[in-house]
């Protein structure tokens, strides 16, 4: 182990990422800390991604390619099991990885051998006002992070193989939002988490309302199927139920409409403040609150759909018996 550091395998799952996969590999291999091993699981690309990956693997010994048809959980589990080393760093195709990302997300393991999981951070980057507003809604600012509740995204996380094996890996029955139950299972298993806020990857939010709603509804479906984060959805439901109650009550008690108007104004101001410095005043005060409502309702409708179906644990993983 050069410099006393544990060797690390980087994993990612891809499907139809021919336009971005070389950028991801270039950023990983040229980082301030280069990975000792890279495993990319292809979930069934039809756009030439697999051919590009095989070409890179042929010229770079550290890069290996797996064909793992199915969802991201299937691909990640296959990649972890193929990893040569006991420290696994996970990211996704389509993100921009900071040059120091791998160095920073693995350093806590070297500083404290008891650490099982390191949560990195992620920042949205948008070119249009919609993408910037979607980023404000979809991701917390660093100062908004509550470490008691913050769950790492598979865009930017590292963990020991032993922790992965302790919980049985990712749930292969889940096609949506599988990283939330994975992180919750690690916490419930007593794994020691560290937070590396300077281990940053950047991602581009969905560029239109339809895609934005579709993405977050899928996340809600995943949470419903896995029966997690019930408190989060109860909070959303209570907020909109109260608004509806005040609206209806206003036909009899005008003060209810005043209370509703005050609540809407506070909601718009609070959400708009999150966009300060990244959006114009109009975009922050109108665009961000509007997208936040779409975000909430997409999550809630998805959760209800997933919750009304069978739990993930009762369903066989795709392609598995």
N, C-alpha and C positions, 0 to 999 in steps of 0.2 A: 504494500500500500504506500505509494509515493507520498511523502510528507505526512504519513500517519493517517491519511484519510481512507475511509472505507470505499471500495469500488462501488460504482452505481450503474444500474441499468435504467435507461429511459424507455418508456413504452408509450405508444399512441395507437389509437384505432382510426382507420380511415375508410371512406367509401366515396368514390368519385371526387377525388381531390387532386386531379392531375395538374391543375393550375396553381396549387399551393404547396404540394408535398416537398418539392425541391427547396423552397424557401424555408420550410420548417427544418429540414435536415441540415441545410447550410447554417442556419442560426444555431442549432444545437452543436454541430461539430466545430464551429468557430468561436464558441463561447469562452469565457474566461476560465471555465472548467469544462473540458470536453468529457462527454460520457464515456465510460469504459465499454459500454455495450448498448446497442439500440435495437429494440424489437418493435416492428410495426406490423399490426394485424390488419389485414385487408378484409372488409366484410362483404365483398362481392362487387367490386368496382367494374364498371363497363366503359369507362372513359379513358382508359390507358394508364390509370394510376398504378396498377399492379406491374405493368411493364416498366414504368419509370422506377418503381421501387426495386425491381429485380436488377435493373441496370445499375442503380446506386449500390446495391449490395454486392454486385460483381466487382465494383471498383473500390469499395470501402469495407474492409474486413469487420469493422465494428457494427455494421448495419445488417440486420437479418429480417427476413420477411416471412410472415405466416399468412396462410389463407384460412380465414376463420369466418365462414358464412354465418349470418345471424345478426343479433343486435350487438350494441357496444359492450354489454356485460360479457357476452360470449368471447368477443375479441380481447377484452382486457384480461379476463381470466386466462385465456390461452397465452397471451403475451407474458403475464407474470410467471406462469408455470414454465415458460421457455427461457426466462431471464437467467443469466449466468451468475448474478450477484444478489446478495440479500437485502440491499437497499434499492428500492424501486421509486423512480420519479415518473410521474404521469402528466402528460399534457395532451392536447388535441391538435389535429390538423386544422388549418385555417386561422390559427392564432399567431401573433408575433411575439416571440420569446426574447426577453431582454438578454443582453450579452452575459450578465451576471446571474441569470436566473438559476441555473443548475448549481452553481457555487453556493448561492445563498439559501436555496431550499434544502440542501443536504448538510450544511454546516451544523445545524442543531444536533444532528446525529453524532457528529464528532465531538461537539462540546459536552454532550451529555448522553452516554450510552444507554440510559434508561428511556430516552425518547423513542416512541413508536411511530408517531405520525407528525408530519410537518405540513401545516396549512400555509400555502403561499397566497399571493393576492393576484387580482386581475382587474384591469381597467378597460372600460369601453373606449373605443376610438371611432368616431363617426365623421363622415364627410358632409352629410346633409343635416339640416336642422332636425329632421325626423330621427335619424340615427343617433344624433347627440341627445335628443330628448329621451329616446328609448334607452340609451345607456344610463341616463340619470335615474330612470325608473327601475331598471333591471339590476343595477349593481350598487352596493353601498359605497360611500366615500370612506376613506380610511378612518376618519374621526367618528363615523357612525357605527363602526364594528363593535359589537358586544361579544367579547371572547367567550362568554358562557354559552352563547347561542350560535355563534358563527360556525358554519359548516364548510369545509373546503370543497371547492369544485375540482372535478377531474381535469380542468384546464391547468391547475397549478397545485399539485399535492405530491407528497412523497411519503412512503411508508416502508416499514420493514416487512419482508416476506413473512416473518413469523406472525406479525399482526394480521396480515391478510389471511393466513392459514387458520388463525384462531377463530375467525368468523366465517370461514368457508368462501371467501372471495365475494365477488359481485353476484347479485341475484339474477340468474340468467332468464328468469321468467319475466323480468321487467324490460320493457322496450322504451320506457320514458323515465327520465329523472332518476336513474339508478344510483347516482352518486350520493343522493340524500340518505337513503336507507343504509348504504355502505358506511358513510361517515357516522351515522347514528349507532350502527352496530359496533363500530370500533370504540365509540364512547361507552356504550353499555358493557362492552367487554373489559373496560378498565384500562384501555390503552392511554398512554401518556401523550398528550398533544403539545406541540409547540407552534408558535405563530411566527412566520417570517414575512413581515409586511413589505420588505424590500425585494422579495422574490416575485417579480411581476411578469405577467404575460398580458398582452393586449388583444382584444377581440372586437369584431365589428358587429353591432346589433343588427337585427332585421331592419330592412329598409322601407317597409310599408306596413300599414295597419293590419292587413290580412295575414301577412307572414308573422308579424309580432304576436297577434292574438293566437294564431295556430301554435306557435312555439310554446307560449306560456300555458295554453290549455293542455298541451301534451305533458308539460311538467306537472300540472295539477292531476291529470289522469294517473301518472306514475305514483304520486303521493297517495292518491286514493286507493290504488291497487295494492300498495305496500302498507297501507294503514298507518302512515306516519304523519307527523306535523299537524295533528288534529287541532291543537291550540291555535295554530296560525290561521286555519280556515274558519274556526269558530269566531276568531276576532274579526275577520273580514265579513263574515255573515252578519255578525252583531252590528257592525258599523252600518251596513246598508239596510238592515232590518229597522234600525232606529231611524234612519233617514226616511224610509217609507212610512213608518209609523207617524213621524212628525208631519209628513206631507198630508196624510189622510186626516190626522187630527186637526190640521189647520182649517178644514172646512167647518169645524165647529168652534175651535179655539184659535183665534188669529195669532196668539202668542206662539203657537207651535210653528207657524211659518217663519216668524222672526227667529226662533231658535234654530230652525233648519237653515235659514239664510246665514246666520252667524256661523253655524257649523261648516257650511259650504265655503264661506269666506276664509275661515281658519284652515280648512283643508287645502284650498288653493294657495294660500300664503305659505303654508308649511312645505308643500310640494314645490312651489315655485322657488323657494329659498334654496332648495337642493340644486336647482339649475343655475343659480347665480354664478356669474363668471364664465359659464360655458355656453349660455344661450342669451339671446336678446331678452329684454323685459317681457315683451309680449309672448315669446316662445316659452319662457319660463313660467309665466303666470297663467297661460292658457294651454299651451301644448303639453307641458309636463303633467298638470292635474288631469287633463283629459286622457292621456295615455296611462296614468296611474289607475284611473277608473277602469279602462279597458283591461289593464294588467290584472287588477283585482278580480273582475268578473270572469276573465278567461281562466284564471287559476281556480276560482270557486266552481265554475261550471265543469271544468275538467275533473276536479276533485270529486264532485258529486257523481259524475259518470263512472270514475274509477271505483268509488266507494260502493256504488250500487251493484257492481259486478263482483265476481268471485275474488277473494284475496290472492295476491301473487303466489303465496305459499301453496295454494290449492291447485295451481295450474302448472302443467309441465312446461319446461323451457322449450322454445321452438327447436325442432330437430332433435329433441332428446326424448328418451323413453324413461 
